[in-house]
Amino acid sequence: MQYHMRSRILRIATRQSPLALWQANHVRDLLLKKHPNLQIELLPMSTSGDKFLRDKLQAIGGKGLFVKELEEALLDKRADFAVHSSKDMPAEFPEGLELVAICKRDNPFDVFVSFQYPNLQALPAQAVVGTSSLRRQSQLLAYRPDLGVKSLRGNIHTRLEKLKTGEYQAIILAAAGLERMGFTDIISEQLSEQIMLPACGQGALALECRNDDQEIRELLAELNDPISSICVNAERRVNALLGGNCHVPLAVFCTPTEGNQLSLRAKILTLDGAQLIQSMQLGPLEQALSMADHCAQSLLSQGAASLLASVPK
């Protein structure tokens, strides 16, 4: 498709962390590879989630704080589209905005990083593990209830510096972020989904724009990966039906299997990992959203609502 945008400078709203800038530049490069004549600039922004690094994420409003300012830039037309980590995106969008593409998903799993111990099993009792994610905390304690968990926020570099000081014996991070930043050599162990089921959308980039900008919508749709989109949207459906946000220790992961089939797994836990509700659905690609509905209903029928209500806000 030909775009009448040669005289139009396209602006990408992005957070200004090194990882977010890498991700925005990656999307820019993908577009320029398809359309070399496009003019694309980055509009780096500091979000509310970046400004309150001393606070626990759930205490200051949740994941939406990482996208709020970017969405405001879209609505007032300072930017044409935004690049987000899918796992940072709330279930609902402001009026006038939409999610138009999910890029091909990178590694969706979590990793164990330690400068002292080779893997999670090797950690001694009472060792302190850093994470700000309730999903990671609850699954970690379900597997190793003898460990301690301490909140850890900041960009990748900040978290690694805190690990080096000895404040933590280990930290849990998303594999995709480390791989994108070239830090694969510090990964001690990739955690299996049996131990650490990923977050909704983990490892995938999401592209958001104004729903009345047809040119941008069509342009970004070229970067949509059909399988990744089906899987992430199924995860988002489960997340939305359960009221998922950073207040909730919810893990949900959809992945293709053999023969155009999908596997969809979800877990909800108490913060101490002592109670667990889970569901697994198998089905064809075209029934992904129906599978998500069944998954959420299964969790609710097992008492998910009361378990979620017990999580401190």
Phi and psi in degrees as GROMACS dihedral restraints (atoms count N, CA, C in turn):
[ dihedral_restraints ]
;  ai    aj    ak    al  type     phi  dphi    fc
    3     4     5     6     1   -92.9    20    10
    4     5     6     7     1   136.4    20    10
    6     7     8     9     1  -112.5    20    10
    7     8     9    10     1   136.7    20    10
    9    10    11    12     1   -90.7    20    10
   10    11    12    13     1    59.2    20    10
   12    13    14    15     1  -125.8    20    10
   13    14    15    16     1    14.5    20    10
   15    16    17    18     1   -63.6    20    10
   16    17    18    19     1   -29.5    20    10
   18    19    20    21     1   -92.8    20    10
   19    20    21    22     1    -2.5    20    10
   21    22    23    24     1  -102.3    20    10
   22    23    24    25     1   126.1    20    10
   24    25    26    27     1   -87.9    20    10
   25    26    27    28     1   119.6    20    10
   27    28    29    30     1   -86.4    20    10
   28    29    30    31     1   133.7    20    10
   30    31    32    33     1  -116.9    20    10
   31    32    33    34     1   130.0    20    10
   33    34    35    36     1  -101.5    20    10
   34    35    36    37     1   118.9    20    10
   36    37    38    39     1   -77.8    20    10
   37    38    39    40     1   130.7    20    10
   39    40    41    42     1  -149.8    20    10
   40    41    42    43     1   151.6    20    10
   42    43    44    45     1   -65.0    20    10
   43    44    45    46     1   161.9    20    10
   45    46    47    48     1  -102.9    20    10
   46    47    48    49     1    12.9    20    10
   48    49    50    51     1   -69.6    20    10
   49    50    51    52     1   155.9    20    10
   51    52    53    54     1   -55.1    20    10
   52    53    54    55     1   -40.0    20    10
   54    55    56    57     1   -67.5    20    10
   55    56    57    58     1   -44.2    20    10
   57    58    59    60     1   -62.6    20    10
   58    59    60    61     1   -39.8    20    10
   60    61    62    63     1   -66.0    20    10
   61    62    63    64     1   -38.5    20    10
   63    64    65    66     1   -59.8    20    10
   64    65    66    67     1   -44.8    20    10
   66    67    68    69     1   -65.3    20    10
   67    68    69    70     1   -42.4    20    10
   69    70    71    72     1   -65.7    20    10
   70    71    72    73     1   -41.3    20    10
   72    73    74    75     1   -65.7    20    10
   73    74    75    76     1   -34.5    20    10
   75    76    77    78     1   -62.1    20    10
   76    77    78    79     1   -45.7    20    10
   78    79    80    81     1   -65.3    20    10
   79    80    81    82     1   -41.2    20    10
   81    82    83    84     1   -57.2    20    10
   82    83    84    85     1   -45.6    20    10
   84    85    86    87     1   -64.1    20    10
   85    86    87    88     1   -38.7    20    10
   87    88    89    90     1   -62.3    20    10
   88    89    90    91     1   -41.0    20    10
   90    91    92    93     1   -68.9    20    10
   91    92    93    94     1   -41.8    20    10
   93    94    95    96     1   -67.9    20    10
   94    95    96    97     1   -28.8    20    10
   96    97    98    99     1   -65.0    20    10
   97    98    99   100     1   -35.4    20    10
   99   100   101   102     1   -84.2    20    10
  100   101   102   103     1   -33.5    20    10
  102   103   104   105     1  -136.3    20    10
  103   104   105   106     1    80.8    20    10
  105   106   107   108     1   -60.4    20    10
  106   107   108   109     1   -20.7    20    10
  108   109   110   111     1   -88.0    20    10
  109   110   111   112     1    -3.4    20    10
  111   112   113   114     1   -67.7    20    10
  112   113   114   115     1   146.9    20    10
  114   115   116   117     1  -107.6    20    10
  115   116   117   118     1   117.6    20    10
  117   118   119   120     1  -130.6    20    10
  118   119   120   121     1   128.5    20    10
  120   121   122   123     1  -121.5    20    10
  121   122   123   124     1   156.3    20    10
  123   124   125   126     1   -96.8    20    10
  124   125   126   127     1   142.6    20    10
  126   127   128   129     1  -117.7    20    10
  127   128   129   130     1    85.0    20    10
  129   130   131   132     1   -71.4    20    10
  130   131   132   133     1   138.3    20    10
  132   133   134   135     1  -138.4    20    10
  133   134   135   136     1   148.3    20    10
  135   136   137   138     1   -92.6    20    10
  136   137   138   139     1   126.5    20    10
  138   139   140   141     1   -97.6    20    10
  139   140   141   142     1   166.9    20    10
  141   142   143   144     1   -58.4    20    10
  142   143   144   145     1   -37.2    20    10
  144   145   146   147     1   -64.2    20    10
  145   146   147   148     1   -29.0    20    10
  147   148   149   150     1   -78.8    20    10
  148   149   150   151     1   -26.2    20    10
  150   151   152   153     1   -81.7    20    10
  151   152   153   154     1   -23.5    20    10
  153   154   155   156     1  -112.1    20    10
  154   155   156   157     1    58.7    20    10
  156   157   158   159     1   -72.5    20    10
  157   158   159   160     1   -16.5    20    10
  159   160   161   162     1   -83.0    20    10
  160   161   162   163     1   -14.3    20    10
  162   163   164   165     1   -95.7    20    10
  163   164   165   166     1   150.3    20    10
  165   166   167   168     1   -67.3    20    10
  166   167   168   169     1   138.5    20    10
  168   169   170   171     1   -56.9    20    10
  169   170   171   172     1   -43.7    20    10
  171   172   173   174     1   -67.2    20    10
  172   173   174   175     1   -22.0    20    10
  174   175   176   177     1   -79.1    20    10
  175   176   177   178     1   -18.2    20    10
  177   178   179   180     1  -112.3    20    10
  178   179   180   181     1     8.7    20    10
  180   181   182   183     1   122.8    20    10
  181   182   183   184     1    -7.0    20    10
  183   184   185   186     1    90.2    20    10
  184   185   186   187     1  -170.2    20    10
  186   187   188   189     1   -60.2    20    10
  187   188   189   190     1   -29.9    20    10
  189   190   191   192     1   -57.5    20    10
  190   191   192   193     1   -21.2    20    10
  192   193   194   195     1   -68.3    20    10
  193   194   195   196     1   -15.2    20    10
  195   196   197   198     1   -85.9    20    10
  196   197   198   199     1    -7.6    20    10
  198   199   200   201     1  -122.7    20    10
  199   200   201   202     1   -14.4    20    10
  201   202   203   204     1   -54.4    20    10
  202   203   204   205     1   -53.1    20    10
  204   205   206   207     1   -66.6    20    10
  205   206   207   208     1   -33.3    20    10
  207   208   209   210     1   -65.7    20    10
  208   209   210   211     1   -40.7    20    10
  210   211   212   213     1   -68.2    20    10
  211   212   213   214     1   -35.0    20    10
  213   214   215   216     1   -63.5    20    10
  214   215   216   217     1   -37.2    20    10
  216   217   218   219     1   -65.9    20    10
  217   218   219   220     1   -33.0    20    10
  219   220   221   222     1   -69.5    20    10
  220   221   222   223     1   -45.3    20    10
  222   223   224   225     1   -65.9    20    10
  223   224   225   226     1   -35.1    20    10
  225   226   227   228     1   -95.3    20    10
  226   227   228   229     1    10.9    20    10
  228   229   230   231     1    67.2    20    10
  229   230   231   232     1    23.4    20    10
  231   232   233   234     1   -74.1    20    10
  232   233   234   235     1   -24.6    20    10
  234   235   236   237     1  -131.4    20    10
  235   236   237   238     1   155.4    20    10
  237   238   239   240     1   -95.9    20    10
  238   239   240   241     1   -31.8    20    10
  240   241   242   243     1  -156.8    20    10
  241   242   243   244     1   165.5    20    10
  243   244   245   246     1  -125.5    20    10
  244   245   246   247     1   147.0    20    10
  246   247   248   249     1  -109.1    20    10
  247   248   249   250     1   123.8    20    10
  249   250   251   252     1  -124.6    20    10
  250   251   252   253     1   154.7    20    10
  252   253   254   255     1   -73.7    20    10
  253   254   255   256     1   125.6    20    10
  255   256   257   258     1   -54.6    20    10
  256   257   258   259     1   -35.4    20    10
  258   259   260   261     1   -69.8    20    10
  259   260   261   262     1   -13.1    20    10
  261   262   263   264     1   -89.0    20    10
  262   263   264   265     1    -6.4    20    10
  264   265   266   267     1   -86.3    20    10
  265   266   267   268     1   129.0    20    10
  267   268   269   270     1   -63.9    20    10
  268   269   270   271     1   166.7    20    10
  270   271   272   273     1   -68.8    20    10
  271   272   273   274     1   -29.5    20    10
  273   274   275   276     1  -116.0    20    10
  274   275   276   277     1   155.5    20    10
  276   277   278   279     1  -112.8    20    10
  277   278   279   280     1   150.6    20    10
  279   280   281   282     1   -62.3    20    10
  280   281   282   283     1   152.0    20    10
  282   283   284   285     1   -58.0    20    10
  283   284   285   286     1   131.5    20    10
  285   286   287   288     1   100.3    20    10
  286   287   288   289     1    -9.0    20    10
  288   289   290   291     1  -119.2    20    10
  289   290   291   292     1   154.7    20    10
  291   292   293   294     1  -151.2    20    10
  292   293   294   295     1   157.2    20    10
  294   295   296   297     1   -86.3    20    10
  295   296   297   298     1   116.3    20    10
  297   298   299   300     1  -107.5    20    10
  298   299   300   301     1   -16.9    20    10
  300   301   302   303     1  -156.5    20    10
  301   302   303   304     1   144.0    20    10
  303   304   305   306     1  -116.1    20    10
  304   305   306   307     1   117.8    20    10
  306   307   308   309     1   -71.6    20    10
  307   308   309   310     1   163.9    20    10
  309   310   311   312     1   -54.8    20    10
  310   311   312   313     1   129.1    20    10
  312   313   314   315     1   -71.6    20    10
  313   314   315   316     1   135.6    20    10
  315   316   317   318     1   -90.5    20    10
  316   317   318   319     1  -167.0    20    10
  318   319   320   321     1   -53.6    20    10
  319   320   321   322     1   118.9    20    10
  321   322   323   324     1   -88.7    20    10
  322   323   324   325     1    -2.1    20    10
  324   325   326   327     1   -92.3    20    10
  325   326   327   328     1   168.6    20    10
  327   328   329   330     1   -97.5    20    10
  328   329   330   331     1   155.3    20    10
  330   331   332   333     1  -128.7    20    10
  331   332   333   334     1   152.8    20    10
  333   334   335   336     1   -96.9    20    10
  334   335   336   337     1   127.4    20    10
  336   337   338   339     1  -125.2    20    10
  337   338   339   340     1   124.8    20    10
  339   340   341   342     1  -150.9    20    10
  340   341   342   343     1   142.1    20    10
  342   343   344   345     1   -93.4    20    10
  343   344   345   346     1    -0.6    20    10
  345   346   347   348     1  -117.0    20    10
  346   347   348   349     1   -30.0    20    10
  348   349   350   351     1  -127.9    20    10
  349   350   351   352     1   141.4    20    10
  351   352   353   354     1   -75.9    20    10
  352   353   354   355     1   -23.5    20    10
  354   355   356   357     1  -160.3    20    10
  355   356   357   358     1   172.0    20    10
  357   358   359   360     1   -61.2    20    10
  358   359   360   361     1   -38.5    20    10
  360   361   362   363     1   -64.7    20    10
  361   362   363   364     1   -27.9    20    10
  363   364   365   366     1   -78.2    20    10
  364   365   366   367     1   -12.6    20    10
  366   367   368   369     1   -62.9    20    10
  367   368   369   370     1   135.4    20    10
  369   370   371   372     1   -74.2    20    10
  370   371   372   373     1   160.4    20    10
  372   373   374   375     1   -56.7    20    10
  373   374   375   376     1   143.9    20    10
  375   376   377   378     1    72.8    20    10
  376   377   378   379     1     3.9    20    10
  378   379   380   381     1   -61.7    20    10
  379   380   381   382     1   146.6    20    10
  381   382   383   384     1   -98.8    20    10
  382   383   384   385     1   125.2    20    10
  384   385   386   387     1  -112.6    20    10
  385   386   387   388     1   133.4    20    10
  387   388   389   390     1   -94.8    20    10
  388   389   390   391     1   127.3    20    10
  390   391   392   393     1  -165.4    20    10
  391   392   393   394     1   145.5    20    10
  393   394   395   396     1  -101.1    20    10
  394   395   396   397     1    -1.5    20    10
  396   397   398   399     1   -89.2    20    10
  397   398   399   400     1   124.1    20    10
  399   400   401   402     1   -65.4    20    10
  400   401   402   403     1   -33.0    20    10
  402   403   404   405     1   -61.6    20    10
  403   404   405   406     1   -46.2    20    10
  405   406   407   408     1   -68.2    20    10
  406   407   408   409     1   -43.7    20    10
  408   409   410   411     1   -57.4    20    10
  409   410   411   412     1   -49.4    20    10
  411   412   413   414     1   -66.4    20    10
  412   413   414   415     1   -41.0    20    10
  414   415   416   417     1   -71.3    20    10
  415   416   417   418     1   -35.4    20    10
  417   418   419   420     1   -61.5    20    10
  418   419   420   421     1   -45.9    20    10
  420   421   422   423     1   -73.0    20    10
  421   422   423   424     1   -25.7    20    10
  423   424   425   426     1   -66.0    20    10
  424   425   426   427     1   -35.5    20    10
  426   427   428   429     1   -85.3    20    10
  427   428   429   430     1   -40.2    20    10
  429   430   431   432     1  -133.1    20    10
  430   431   432   433     1    79.5    20    10
  432   433   434   435     1   -66.1    20    10
  433   434   435   436     1    -9.5    20    10
  435   436   437   438     1   -85.9    20    10
  436   437   438   439     1    -1.1    20    10
  438   439   440   441     1   -91.9    20    10
  439   440   441   442     1   161.2    20    10
  441   442   443   444     1  -103.8    20    10
  442   443   444   445     1   147.9    20    10
  444   445   446   447     1  -123.0    20    10
  445   446   447   448     1   131.7    20    10
  447   448   449   450     1  -128.2    20    10
  448   449   450   451     1   138.2    20    10
  450   451   452   453     1   -60.2    20    10
  451   452   453   454     1   141.9    20    10
  453   454   455   456     1  -146.1    20    10
  454   455   456   457     1   116.9    20    10
  456   457   458   459     1  -127.1    20    10
  457   458   459   460     1   173.5    20    10
  459   460   461   462     1   114.7    20    10
  460   461   462   463     1   171.6    20    10
  462   463   464   465     1   -74.8    20    10
  463   464   465   466     1   177.2    20    10
  465   466   467   468     1   -56.6    20    10
  466   467   468   469     1   -45.8    20    10
  468   469   470   471     1   -60.9    20    10
  469   470   471   472     1   -43.1    20    10
  471   472   473   474     1   -61.8    20    10
  472   473   474   475     1   -43.5    20    10
  474   475   476   477     1   -65.8    20    10
  475   476   477   478     1   -39.8    20    10
  477   478   479   480     1   -67.6    20    10
  478   479   480   481     1   -36.7    20    10
  480   481   482   483     1   -63.4    20    10
  481   482   483   484     1   -40.3    20    10
  483   484   485   486     1   -65.6    20    10
  484   485   486   487     1   -34.4    20    10
  486   487   488   489     1   -65.7    20    10
  487   488   489   490     1   -39.9    20    10
  489   490   491   492     1   -64.2    20    10
  490   491   492   493     1   -30.2    20    10
  492   493   494   495     1   -71.9    20    10
  493   494   495   496     1   -13.6    20    10
  495   496   497   498     1    90.9    20    10
  496   497   498   499     1     5.2    20    10
  498   499   500   501     1   -65.6    20    10
  499   500   501   502     1   -27.5    20    10
  501   502   503   504     1  -128.6    20    10
  502   503   504   505     1   148.0    20    10
  504   505   506   507     1   -85.4    20    10
  505   506   507   508     1   -21.7    20    10
  507   508   509   510     1  -161.2    20    10
  508   509   510   511     1   161.6    20    10
  510   511   512   513     1  -136.0    20    10
  511   512   513   514     1   157.0    20    10
  513   514   515   516     1  -112.3    20    10
  514   515   516   517     1   128.0    20    10
  516   517   518   519     1  -133.4    20    10
  517   518   519   520     1   164.2    20    10
  519   520   521   522     1   -76.1    20    10
  520   521   522   523     1   132.5    20    10
  522   523   524   525     1   -59.5    20    10
  523   524   525   526     1   -41.3    20    10
  525   526   527   528     1   -59.4    20    10
  526   527   528   529     1   -42.1    20    10
  528   529   530   531     1   -62.7    20    10
  529   530   531   532     1   -44.0    20    10
  531   532   533   534     1   -65.6    20    10
  532   533   534   535     1   -40.6    20    10
  534   535   536   537     1   -66.4    20    10
  535   536   537   538     1   -40.4    20    10
  537   538   539   540     1   -64.6    20    10
  538   539   540   541     1   -34.4    20    10
  540   541   542   543     1   -89.1    20    10
  541   542   543   544     1     1.5    20    10
  543   544   545   546     1    78.7    20    10
  544   545   546   547     1    27.0    20    10
  546   547   548   549     1  -106.0    20    10
  547   548   549   550     1    28.5    20    10
  549   550   551   552     1   -63.3    20    10
  550   551   552   553     1   -25.4    20    10
  552   553   554   555     1   -69.5    20    10
  553   554   555   556     1   -16.4    20    10
  555   556   557   558     1   -94.6    20    10
  556   557   558   559     1    -3.7    20    10
  558   559   560   561     1   -71.5    20    10
  559   560   561   562     1   120.3    20    10
  561   562   563   564     1   -82.5    20    10
  562   563   564   565     1   -40.1    20    10
  564   565   566   567     1  -159.9    20    10
  565   566   567   568     1   134.9    20    10
  567   568   569   570     1   -86.4    20    10
  568   569   570   571     1   128.9    20    10
  570   571   572   573     1   -85.0    20    10
  571   572   573   574     1   132.5    20    10
  573   574   575   576     1   -69.9    20    10
  574   575   576   577     1   159.2    20    10
  576   577   578   579     1   -68.5    20    10
  577   578   579   580     1   -18.4    20    10
  579   580   581   582     1   -68.7    20    10
  580   581   582   583     1   -32.4    20    10
  582   583   584   585     1   -89.8    20    10
  583   584   585   586     1   -44.3    20    10
  585   586   587   588     1  -138.1    20    10
  586   587   588   589     1    86.2    20    10
  588   589   590   591     1   -67.0    20    10
  589   590   591   592     1   135.3    20    10
  591   592   593   594     1   -66.1    20    10
  592   593   594   595     1   168.8    20    10
  594   595   596   597     1   -81.8    20    10
  595   596   597   598     1   158.8    20    10
  597   598   599   600     1   -52.4    20    10
  598   599   600   601     1   122.6    20    10
  600   601   602   603     1    79.0    20    10
  601   602   603   604     1     2.0    20    10
  603   604   605   606     1   -59.5    20    10
  604   605   606   607     1   133.2    20    10
  606   607   608   609     1    90.1    20    10
  607   608   609   610     1    -4.0    20    10
  609   610   611   612     1  -115.9    20    10
  610   611   612   613     1   142.3    20    10
  612   613   614   615     1   -93.6    20    10
  613   614   615   616     1   138.2    20    10
  615   616   617   618     1  -114.7    20    10
  616   617   618   619     1   138.2    20    10
  618   619   620   621     1  -112.9    20    10
  619   620   621   622     1   125.3    20    10
  621   622   623   624     1  -122.1    20    10
  622   623   624   625     1   140.2    20    10
  624   625   626   627     1  -150.1    20    10
  625   626   627   628     1   178.1    20    10
  627   628   629   630     1   -71.2    20    10
  628   629   630   631     1   138.1    20    10
  630   631   632   633     1   -76.8    20    10
  631   632   633   634     1    -6.1    20    10
  633   634   635   636     1  -100.7    20    10
  634   635   636   637     1     3.9    20    10
  636   637   638   639     1   -99.3    20    10
  637   638   639   640     1    85.8    20    10
  639   640   641   642     1   -63.5    20    10
  640   641   642   643     1   -37.8    20    10
  642   643   644   645     1   -60.6    20    10
  643   644   645   646     1   -47.1    20    10
  645   646   647   648     1   -67.2    20    10
  646   647   648   649     1   -40.1    20    10
  648   649   650   651     1   -58.5    20    10
  649   650   651   652     1   -44.9    20    10
  651   652   653   654     1   -69.5    20    10
  652   653   654   655     1   -37.2    20    10
  654   655   656   657     1   -63.7    20    10
  655   656   657   658     1   -48.8    20    10
  657   658   659   660     1   -69.1    20    10
  658   659   660   661     1   -29.5    20    10
  660   661   662   663     1   -60.2    20    10
  661   662   663   664     1   -24.0    20    10
  663   664   665   666     1   -65.2    20    10
  664   665   666   667     1   -22.9    20    10
  666   667   668   669     1   -93.8    20    10
  667   668   669   670     1    -1.4    20    10
  669   670   671   672     1   -71.5    20    10
  670   671   672   673     1   129.2    20    10
  672   673   674   675     1   -97.8    20    10
  673   674   675   676     1   116.0    20    10
  675   676   677   678     1   -56.2    20    10
  676   677   678   679     1   -46.7    20    10
  678   679   680   681     1   -67.4    20    10
  679   680   681   682     1   -45.9    20    10
  681   682   683   684     1   -60.1    20    10
  682   683   684   685     1   -40.1    20    10
  684   685   686   687     1   -64.4    20    10
  685   686   687   688     1   -44.8    20    10
  687   688   689   690     1   -59.5    20    10
  688   689   690   691     1   -46.7    20    10
  690   691   692   693     1   -66.1    20    10
  691   692   693   694     1   -48.0    20    10
  693   694   695   696     1   -66.1    20    10
  694   695   696   697     1   -39.2    20    10
  696   697   698   699     1   -68.8    20    10
  697   698   699   700     1   -31.5    20    10
  699   700   701   702     1   -65.5    20    10
  700   701   702   703     1   -42.9    20    10
  702   703   704   705     1   -62.3    20    10
  703   704   705   706     1   -42.7    20    10
  705   706   707   708     1   -64.1    20    10
  706   707   708   709     1   -33.9    20    10
  708   709   710   711     1   -64.9    20    10
  709   710   711   712     1   -46.9    20    10
  711   712   713   714     1   -59.4    20    10
  712   713   714   715     1   -46.5    20    10
  714   715   716   717     1   -56.8    20    10
  715   716   717   718     1   -46.2    20    10
  717   718   719   720     1   -66.3    20    10
  718   719   720   721     1   -42.1    20    10
  720   721   722   723     1   -66.6    20    10
  721   722   723   724     1   -23.4    20    10
  723   724   725   726     1  -103.0    20    10
  724   725   726   727     1     6.1    20    10
  726   727   728   729     1    68.3    20    10
  727   728   729   730     1    31.0    20    10
  729   730   731   732     1   -65.6    20    10
  730   731   732   733     1   135.2    20    10
  732   733   734   735     1  -161.2    20    10
  733   734   735   736     1  -168.3    20    10
  735   736   737   738     1   -71.8    20    10
  736   737   738   739     1    -8.9    20    10
  738   739   740   741     1   -76.8    20    10
  739   740   741   742     1   -11.6    20    10
  741   742   743   744     1  -115.6    20    10
  742   743   744   745     1   125.9    20    10
  744   745   746   747     1   -78.8    20    10
  745   746   747   748     1    70.8    20    10
  747   748   749   750     1  -112.5    20    10
  748   749   750   751     1   130.1    20    10
  750   751   752   753     1  -117.7    20    10
  751   752   753   754     1   136.6    20    10
  753   754   755   756     1  -149.5    20    10
  754   755   756   757     1   132.0    20    10
  756   757   758   759     1  -145.5    20    10
  757   758   759   760     1   124.8    20    10
  759   760   761   762     1  -117.6    20    10
  760   761   762   763     1   132.8    20    10
  762   763   764   765     1  -145.9    20    10
  763   764   765   766     1   145.9    20    10
  765   766   767   768     1   -71.6    20    10
  766   767   768   769     1   147.4    20    10
  768   769   770   771     1  -122.9    20    10
  769   770   771   772     1  -167.4    20    10
  771   772   773   774     1   -68.4    20    10
  772   773   774   775     1   149.5    20    10
  774   775   776   777     1    69.4    20    10
  775   776   777   778     1    38.8    20    10
  777   778   779   780     1    57.2    20    10
  778   779   780   781     1    32.9    20    10
  780   781   782   783     1  -103.5    20    10
  781   782   783   784     1   160.5    20    10
  783   784   785   786     1  -122.0    20    10
  784   785   786   787     1   146.9    20    10
  786   787   788   789     1  -114.1    20    10
  787   788   789   790     1   127.6    20    10
  789   790   791   792     1  -125.2    20    10
  790   791   792   793     1   118.7    20    10
  792   793   794   795     1  -122.5    20    10
  793   794   795   796     1   142.8    20    10
  795   796   797   798     1  -143.2    20    10
  796   797   798   799     1   147.2    20    10
  798   799   800   801     1  -137.4    20    10
  799   800   801   802     1   141.6    20    10
  801   802   803   804     1  -127.0    20    10
  802   803   804   805     1   133.6    20    10
  804   805   806   807     1  -130.7    20    10
  805   806   807   808     1   160.1    20    10
  807   808   809   810     1   -75.3    20    10
  808   809   810   811     1   160.0    20    10
  810   811   812   813     1   -60.8    20    10
  811   812   813   814     1   -30.4    20    10
  813   814   815   816     1   -86.3    20    10
  814   815   816   817     1     1.1    20    10
  816   817   818   819     1    75.3    20    10
  817   818   819   820     1     3.2    20    10
  819   820   821   822     1   -75.1    20    10
  820   821   822   823     1   -29.5    20    10
  822   823   824   825     1  -116.1    20    10
  823   824   825   826     1   139.9    20    10
  825   826   827   828     1  -140.5    20    10
  826   827   828   829     1   132.2    20    10
  828   829   830   831     1  -121.5    20    10
  829   830   831   832     1   133.0    20    10
  831   832   833   834     1  -144.6    20    10
  832   833   834   835     1   161.8    20    10
  834   835   836   837     1  -147.0    20    10
  835   836   837   838     1   146.2    20    10
  837   838   839   840     1  -133.4    20    10
  838   839   840   841     1   131.4    20    10
  840   841   842   843     1  -123.4    20    10
  841   842   843   844     1   142.0    20    10
  843   844   845   846     1  -125.1    20    10
  844   845   846   847     1   139.3    20    10
  846   847   848   849     1  -179.0    20    10
  847   848   849   850     1   176.8    20    10
  849   850   851   852     1   -75.1    20    10
  850   851   852   853     1   156.8    20    10
  852   853   854   855     1   -50.9    20    10
  853   854   855   856     1   -43.8    20    10
  855   856   857   858     1   -69.8    20    10
  856   857   858   859     1    -9.0    20    10
  858   859   860   861     1  -107.7    20    10
  859   860   861   862     1    22.3    20    10
  861   862   863   864     1   -57.4    20    10
  862   863   864   865     1   -46.1    20    10
  864   865   866   867     1   -70.5    20    10
  865   866   867   868     1   -35.1    20    10
  867   868   869   870     1   -64.2    20    10
  868   869   870   871     1   -39.7    20    10
  870   871   872   873     1   -61.4    20    10
  871   872   873   874     1   -39.8    20    10
  873   874   875   876     1   -62.7    20    10
  874   875   876   877     1   -41.8    20    10
  876   877   878   879     1   -61.8    20    10
  877   878   879   880     1   -45.0    20    10
  879   880   881   882     1   -64.7    20    10
  880   881   882   883     1   -38.0    20    10
  882   883   884   885     1   -62.4    20    10
  883   884   885   886     1   -48.6    20    10
  885   886   887   888     1   -62.8    20    10
  886   887   888   889     1   -42.1    20    10
  888   889   890   891     1   -63.8    20    10
  889   890   891   892     1   -38.5    20    10
  891   892   893   894     1   -61.6    20    10
  892   893   894   895     1   -44.2    20    10
  894   895   896   897     1   -64.4    20    10
  895   896   897   898     1   -42.5    20    10
  897   898   899   900     1   -65.2    20    10
  898   899   900   901     1   -38.1    20    10
  900   901   902   903     1   -68.5    20    10
  901   902   903   904     1   -20.0    20    10
  903   904   905   906     1   -90.8    20    10
  904   905   906   907     1     2.2    20    10
  906   907   908   909     1   101.7    20    10
  907   908   909   910     1    23.2    20    10
  909   910   911   912     1   -60.1    20    10
  910   911   912   913     1   -37.7    20    10
  912   913   914   915     1   -61.5    20    10
  913   914   915   916     1   -45.1    20    10
  915   916   917   918     1   -70.3    20    10
  916   917   918   919     1   -34.7    20    10
  918   919   920   921     1   -65.4    20    10
  919   920   921   922     1   -43.6    20    10
  921   922   923   924     1   -65.1    20    10
  922   923   924   925     1   -36.7    20    10
  924   925   926   927     1   -65.7    20    10
  925   926   927   928     1   -22.7    20    10
  927   928   929   930     1   -81.4    20    10
  928   929   930   931     1   -11.3    20    10
  930   931   932   933     1   -75.5    20    10
  931   932   933   934     1   125.3    20    10
  933   934   935   936     1   -59.9    20    10
  934   935   936   937     1   136.7    20    10
